[in-house]
Amino acid sequence: MAALLGIGVALLLGIGMRIAAAAGALLTVLMWTAVLPPATNPFMDDHLVYAAVLVLLALLGAGTTWGLGRRWAATPLVRRNTWLT
């Protein structure tokens, strides 16, 4: 639950979008695999749609457009460690 809270806060603020989106997509896919075999359509499950949306948000750089991503990227910590963007 703490991981979900951290991912949600990072996504809402727009900081660390790549890491948060990758972790969120991984967690939603793991939640999808926890209920295999699915009772409904396995290819159009909401968990898979959420994972695809998270990947799309990371690829489009939504944190810099709608969040604090530009300010986050300008901090000295992120400049030294570019993987934090």
DSSP file (Angstrom, degrees, kcal/mol; ACC not computed):
  #  RESIDUE AA STRUCTURE BP1 BP2  ACC     N-H-->O    O-->H-N    N-H-->O    O-->H-N    TCO  KAPPA ALPHA  PHI   PSI    X-CA   Y-CA   Z-CA
    1    1 A M     >        0   0    0      0, 0.0     4,-2.2     0, 0.0     5,-0.1   0.000 360.0 360.0 360.0 -35.4    0.0    0.0    0.0
    2    2 A A  H  >  +     0   0    0      2,-0.2     4,-2.5     1,-0.2     5,-0.2   0.880 360.0  52.3 -65.7 -36.7    2.9    2.3    0.7
    3    3 A A  H  > S+     0   0    0      2,-0.2     4,-2.5     1,-0.2     5,-0.2   0.916 109.2  49.1 -64.6 -42.6    4.2    1.7   -2.8
    4    4 A L  H  > S+     0   0    0      2,-0.2     4,-2.5     1,-0.2    -2,-0.2   0.889 110.9  50.6 -63.7 -38.3    0.9    2.5   -4.3
    5    5 A L  H  X S+     0   0    0     -4,-2.2     4,-2.5     2,-0.2     5,-0.2   0.930 111.6  47.6 -63.8 -45.4    0.8    5.7   -2.3
    6    6 A G  H  X S+     0   0    0     -4,-2.5     4,-2.3     2,-0.2    -2,-0.2   0.901 113.1  47.8 -62.7 -41.9    4.2    6.7   -3.4
    7    7 A I  H  X S+     0   0    0     -4,-2.5     4,-2.4     2,-0.2    -1,-0.2   0.920 112.6  49.4 -64.8 -44.0    3.4    6.0   -7.1
    8    8 A G  H  X S+     0   0    0     -4,-2.5     4,-2.4    -5,-0.2    -2,-0.2   0.903 111.6  47.6 -63.5 -42.4    0.2    7.9   -6.8
    9    9 A V  H  X S+     0   0    0     -4,-2.5     4,-2.4     2,-0.2     6,-0.2   0.916 112.5  49.6 -65.6 -42.9    1.8   11.0   -5.2
   10   10 A A  H  X>S+     0   0    0     -4,-2.3     4,-1.8    -5,-0.2     5,-1.2   0.899 113.0  47.0 -63.1 -40.2    4.6   11.0   -7.8
   11   11 A L  H  <5S+     0   0    0     -4,-2.4    -2,-0.2     2,-0.2    -1,-0.2   0.893 112.5  49.3 -69.2 -39.0    2.1   10.7  -10.7
   12   12 A L  H  <5S+     0   0    0     -4,-2.4    -2,-0.2     1,-0.2    -1,-0.2   0.898 117.2  40.3 -66.7 -39.5   -0.1   13.5   -9.3
   13   13 A L  H  <5S-     0   0    0     -4,-2.4    55,-3.4    -5,-0.2    -1,-0.2   0.736 105.5-127.6 -81.3 -22.8    2.8   15.8   -8.8
   14   14 A G  T  <5 +     0   0    0     -4,-1.8     2,-0.4     1,-0.3     3,-0.4   0.677  62.9 132.9  84.5  18.1    4.5   14.9  -12.0
   15   15 A I  S   <S+     0   0    0     -5,-1.2    -1,-0.3    -6,-0.2    -2,-0.1  -0.854  71.7   5.8-105.7 138.9    7.9   14.2  -10.5
   16   16 A G  S  > S+     0   0    0     -2,-0.4     4,-2.8    68,-0.2     5,-0.3   0.908  76.7 166.4  61.6  42.5    9.8   11.0  -11.3
   17   17 A M  H  >  +     0   0    0     68,-0.7     4,-2.9    -3,-0.4     5,-0.3   0.864  68.2  52.8 -61.8 -38.9    7.3   10.1  -14.0
   18   18 A R  H  > S+     0   0    0     67,-0.4     4,-2.2     2,-0.2    -1,-0.2   0.946 115.1  40.1 -63.6 -46.8    9.4    7.5  -15.7
   19   19 A I  H  > S+     0   0    0      2,-0.2     4,-2.6     1,-0.2     5,-0.2   0.929 118.3  47.3 -67.6 -45.1   10.0    5.6  -12.4
   20   20 A A  H  X S+     0   0    0     -4,-2.8     4,-2.6     1,-0.2    -2,-0.2   0.898 113.8  47.3 -65.4 -40.7    6.5    6.0  -11.1
   21   21 A A  H  X S+     0   0    0     -4,-2.9     4,-2.6    -5,-0.3     5,-0.2   0.904 113.3  48.1 -68.6 -40.7    4.9    5.0  -14.4
   22   22 A A  H  X S+     0   0    0     -4,-2.2     4,-2.3    -5,-0.3    -2,-0.2   0.931 115.3  44.6 -65.2 -44.2    7.1    1.9  -14.8
   23   23 A A  H  X S+     0   0    0     -4,-2.6     4,-2.5     2,-0.2    -2,-0.2   0.897 114.5  49.5 -66.8 -39.7    6.4    0.9  -11.2
   24   24 A G  H  X S+     0   0    0     -4,-2.6     4,-2.4    -5,-0.2    -2,-0.2   0.908 111.4  48.4 -65.3 -42.1    2.7    1.6  -11.5
   25   25 A A  H  X S+     0   0    0     -4,-2.6     4,-2.3     2,-0.2     5,-0.2   0.915 112.3  49.6 -63.9 -42.2    2.5   -0.4  -14.8
   26   26 A L  H  X S+     0   0    0     -4,-2.3     4,-2.3    -5,-0.2    -2,-0.2   0.925 111.6  48.4 -62.0 -44.8    4.3   -3.3  -13.2
   27   27 A L  H  X S+     0   0    0     -4,-2.5     4,-2.2     1,-0.2    -2,-0.2   0.895 111.7  48.7 -64.7 -39.9    2.1   -3.3  -10.1
   28   28 A T  H  X S+     0   0    0     -4,-2.4     4,-2.0     2,-0.2    -1,-0.2   0.886 111.6  49.3 -69.6 -36.1   -1.1   -3.2  -12.2
   29   29 A V  H  X S+     0   0    0     -4,-2.3     4,-2.2     2,-0.2    -2,-0.2   0.901 110.9  50.6 -67.2 -38.6    0.1   -6.1  -14.4
   30   30 A L  H  X S+     0   0    0     -4,-2.3     4,-1.1     2,-0.2    -2,-0.2   0.880 109.1  51.0 -64.8 -36.7    1.0   -8.0  -11.3
   31   31 A M  H  X S+     0   0    0     -4,-2.2     4,-0.5     1,-0.2    -1,-0.2   0.879 109.2  51.8 -65.5 -36.3   -2.5   -7.4   -9.9
   32   32 A W  H >< S+     0   0    0     -4,-2.0     3,-1.0     1,-0.2    -2,-0.2   0.901 108.8  49.7 -65.4 -40.6   -3.9   -8.6  -13.2
   33   33 A T  H >< S+     0   0    0     -4,-2.2     3,-1.2     1,-0.2    -1,-0.2   0.713  97.4  70.6 -72.5 -18.3   -1.9  -11.8  -13.0
   34   34 A A  H 3< S+     0   0    0     -4,-1.1    -1,-0.2     1,-0.3    -2,-0.2   0.742 100.7  45.9 -69.4 -21.7   -3.1  -12.4   -9.4
   35   35 A V  T << S+     0   0    0     -3,-1.0    -1,-0.3    -4,-0.5    -2,-0.2   0.069  90.1 172.0-109.8  23.9   -6.6  -13.2  -10.7
   36   36 A L    <   +     0   0    0     -3,-1.2    -3,-0.0     1,-0.1     3,-0.0  -0.571  59.4  48.0 -74.2 141.7   -5.7  -15.6  -13.5
   37   37 A P  S    S-     0   0    0      0, 0.0    -1,-0.1     0, 0.0    -4,-0.0   0.554  97.1-138.3 -74.7 139.6   -7.6  -17.2  -15.1
   38   38 A P        -     0   0    0      0, 0.0    -2,-0.1     0, 0.0    -6,-0.0  -0.296   9.3-143.7 -70.4 149.6   -9.8  -14.1  -15.6
   39   39 A A  S    S+     0   0    0     -4,-0.1     2,-0.1     2,-0.1    -3,-0.0   0.709  86.4  34.7 -81.8 -21.4  -13.6  -14.2  -15.3
   40   40 A T  S    S-     0   0    0      1,-0.2     5,-0.1     2,-0.0     0, 0.0  -0.347 119.3 -37.2-115.9-162.9  -14.0  -11.6  -18.0
   41   41 A N    >   -     0   0    0      1,-0.2     3,-0.6     3,-0.1    -1,-0.2  -0.443  50.4-154.2 -62.2 119.5  -12.2  -10.8  -21.3
   42   42 A P  T 3  S+     0   0    0      0, 0.0     3,-0.4     0, 0.0    -1,-0.2   0.709  89.4  50.5 -72.9 -18.6   -8.4  -11.3  -20.5
   43   43 A F  T 3  S+     0   0    0      1,-0.2    -2,-0.1     5,-0.0     0, 0.0   0.584 112.4  43.4 -96.5 -10.5   -7.3   -8.8  -23.2
   44   44 A M  S <  S+     0   0    0     -3,-0.6    -1,-0.2     4,-0.0     2,-0.2  -0.146  77.9 143.4-125.6  38.2   -9.5   -5.8  -22.2
   45   45 A D     >  -     0   0    0     -3,-0.4     4,-1.7     1,-0.1     3,-0.4  -0.488  58.7-122.1 -77.0 149.0   -9.1   -5.9  -18.5
   46   46 A D  H  > S+     0   0    0      1,-0.2     4,-2.5     2,-0.2     5,-0.2   0.818 110.4  59.9 -63.8 -30.2   -9.0   -2.6  -16.7
   47   47 A H  H  > S+     0   0    0      1,-0.2     4,-2.1     2,-0.2    -1,-0.2   0.906 106.2  46.8 -64.3 -40.5   -5.6   -3.4  -15.1
   48   48 A L  H  > S+     0   0    0     -3,-0.4     4,-2.1     2,-0.2    -1,-0.2   0.865 111.3  51.5 -69.7 -35.3   -4.1   -3.7  -18.6
   49   49 A V  H  X S+     0   0    0     -4,-1.7     4,-2.3     2,-0.2    -2,-0.2   0.921 110.2  49.2 -65.7 -43.2   -5.7   -0.5  -19.7
   50   50 A Y  H  X S+     0   0    0     -4,-2.5     4,-2.3     1,-0.2    -2,-0.2   0.901 110.0  51.3 -62.3 -41.1   -4.3    1.3  -16.7
   51   51 A A  H  X S+     0   0    0     -4,-2.1     4,-2.1     1,-0.2    -1,-0.2   0.910 110.4  48.8 -63.1 -41.9   -0.8   -0.1  -17.4
   52   52 A A  H  X S+     0   0    0     -4,-2.1     4,-2.3     1,-0.2    -2,-0.2   0.890 110.5  51.1 -65.2 -39.0   -1.0    1.1  -21.0
   53   53 A V  H  X S+     0   0    0     -4,-2.3     4,-2.5     2,-0.2    -2,-0.2   0.898 109.0  51.2 -65.5 -40.1   -2.1    4.6  -19.9
   54   54 A L  H  X S+     0   0    0     -4,-2.3     4,-2.0     2,-0.2    -2,-0.2   0.913 110.6  48.2 -63.9 -42.2    0.8    4.8  -17.4
   55   55 A V  H  X S+     0   0    0     -4,-2.1     4,-2.4     1,-0.2    -2,-0.2   0.911 111.5  50.8 -63.3 -41.7    3.3    3.9  -20.1
   56   56 A L  H  X S+     0   0    0     -4,-2.3     4,-2.1     1,-0.2    -2,-0.2   0.899 107.8  52.6 -63.4 -41.5    1.7    6.4  -22.4
   57   57 A L  H  X>S+     0   0    0     -4,-2.5     5,-2.1     1,-0.2     4,-0.7   0.898 111.3  47.1 -60.9 -40.5    2.0    9.1  -19.7
   58   58 A A  H ><5S+     0   0    0     -4,-2.0     3,-0.6     1,-0.2    -2,-0.2   0.905 112.2  49.2 -68.9 -40.6    5.6    8.4  -19.3
   59   59 A L  H 3<5S+     0   0    0     -4,-2.4    -2,-0.2     1,-0.2    -1,-0.2   0.845 112.1  48.2 -68.1 -33.1    6.4    8.4  -23.0
   60   60 A L  H 3<5S-     0   0    0     -4,-2.1    -1,-0.2    -5,-0.2    -2,-0.2   0.570 108.0-123.6 -84.1  -8.8    4.6   11.7  -23.6
   61   61 A G  T XX5 +     0   0    0     -4,-0.7     4,-1.0    -3,-0.6     3,-1.0   0.924  44.6 169.2  68.2  44.6    6.3   13.4  -20.7
   62   62 A A  H 3>< +     0   0    0     -5,-2.1     4,-2.7     1,-0.2     5,-0.4   0.764  66.8  65.9 -63.3 -26.0    3.1   14.4  -19.0
   63   63 A G  H 3> S+     0   0    0     -6,-0.3     6,-2.1     1,-0.2     4,-1.1   0.851 102.1  46.6 -66.4 -34.1    4.9   15.4  -15.8
   64   64 A T  H <4 S+     0   0    0     -3,-1.0    -1,-0.2     5,-0.3     6,-0.2   0.771 117.9  43.2 -78.5 -25.0    6.7   18.3  -17.5
   65   65 A T  H  < S+     0   0    0     -4,-1.0    -2,-0.2     1,-0.1    -3,-0.1   0.923 132.3  14.5 -84.4 -48.1    3.5   19.5  -19.2
   66   66 A W  H  < S+     0   0    0     -4,-2.7    -3,-0.2   -52,-0.0    -2,-0.2   0.451 123.4  37.5-110.5  -3.5    1.0   19.2  -16.4
   67   67 A G  S  < S-     0   0    0     -4,-1.1     3,-0.4    -5,-0.4   -53,-0.3  -0.364  98.6 -71.2-130.3-154.0    3.0   18.8  -13.2
   68   68 A L  S  > S+     0   0    0    -55,-3.4     4,-2.5     1,-0.2     5,-0.2   0.066  83.6 118.1 -95.1  22.4    6.2   19.9  -11.4
   69   69 A G  H  > S+     0   0    0     -6,-2.1     4,-2.5     1,-0.2    -5,-0.3   0.846  71.7  51.6 -62.5 -37.6    8.4   17.9  -13.7
   70   70 A R  H  > S+     0   0    0     -3,-0.4     4,-1.1    -7,-0.4    -1,-0.2   0.929 113.2  44.5 -67.2 -43.8   10.4   20.9  -15.0
   71   71 A R  H  > S+     0   0    0      1,-0.2     4,-0.5     2,-0.2     3,-0.3   0.902 113.6  51.6 -64.9 -39.8   11.1   22.1  -11.5
   72   72 A W  H >< S+     0   0    0     -4,-2.5     3,-1.1     1,-0.2     6,-0.3   0.907 108.8  50.3 -62.4 -42.9   12.0   18.6  -10.5
   73   73 A A  H 3< S+     0   0    0     -4,-2.5    -1,-0.2     1,-0.2    -2,-0.2   0.727 105.2  58.8 -69.6 -21.3   14.4   18.3  -13.4
   74   74 A A  H 3< S+     0   0    0     -4,-1.1    -1,-0.2    -3,-0.3    -2,-0.2   0.565  81.7 105.1 -85.3  -8.6   16.1   21.6  -12.5
   75   75 A T  S <X S-     0   0    0     -3,-1.1     4,-2.0    -4,-0.5     3,-0.2  -0.413  79.5-122.7 -71.9 148.9   17.1   20.4   -9.0
   76   76 A P  H  > S+     0   0    0      0, 0.0     4,-1.9     0, 0.0     5,-0.2   0.844 109.8  58.9 -60.7 -33.5   20.8   19.6   -8.5
   77   77 A L  H  > S+     0   0    0      1,-0.2     4,-1.9     2,-0.2     7,-0.1   0.925 109.3  42.2 -61.6 -44.9   19.9   16.1   -7.3
   78   78 A V  H  4 S+     0   0    0     -6,-0.3     6,-0.3    -3,-0.2    -1,-0.2   0.837 109.9  57.5 -74.4 -32.4   18.2   15.2  -10.6
   79   79 A R  H  < S+     0   0    0     -4,-2.0     3,-0.3     1,-0.2    -1,-0.2   0.881 111.8  42.7 -64.1 -36.2   20.9   16.8  -12.7
   80   80 A R  H  < S+     0   0    0     -4,-1.9     2,-0.6     1,-0.3    -2,-0.2   0.860 123.8  37.8 -74.8 -35.8   23.4   14.5  -11.1
   81   81 A N    ><  +     0   0    0     -4,-1.9     3,-1.9    -5,-0.2    -1,-0.3  -0.805  67.5 178.9-118.7  86.9   21.2   11.5  -11.3
   82   82 A T  G >  S+     0   0    0     -2,-0.6     3,-1.5    -3,-0.3    -1,-0.1   0.673  72.7  75.5 -67.5 -15.3   19.3   11.7  -14.6
   83   83 A W  G 3  S+     0   0    0      1,-0.3    -1,-0.3     2,-0.1   -64,-0.1   0.634  82.4  71.3 -70.4 -10.7   17.5    8.4  -14.0
   84   84 A L  G <         0   0    0     -3,-1.9    -1,-0.3    -6,-0.3   -68,-0.2   0.521 360.0 360.0 -81.1  -5.7   15.3   10.3  -11.5
   85   85 A T    <         0   0    0     -3,-1.5   -68,-0.7    -7,-0.2   -67,-0.4   0.505 360.0 360.0 -70.0 360.0   13.4   12.2  -14.2
